[in-house]
Amino acid sequence: MTDLGASGKLLLGLLLLETWIGFIHTFIDLEPVLHETPLLKPKVVIAILARNSEHSLPYFLGCIERLDYPKDRISI
């Protein structure tokens, strides 16, 4: 077995690190996570459970439309 020396060991270590990072990167989605901030209102989900009550849907949808809440933070 040959002795690599300090620079050879460093090069081999960097190569192994690069390979390991590439391997991990293929299995993990590394997109940044956007956390809620005090400046943004929280996202909300509104579910309307309406069975045989189509006559009341315009009322509820109108109420949701008139909310004083950012429309991009509401999901229906």
Secondary structure, DSSP 8 states (H G I E B T S, - for coil): ----HHHHHHHHHHHHHHHHHHHHHHHS---------TTS---EE-----SS-GGGHHHHHHHHHT-SS-GGGEE-
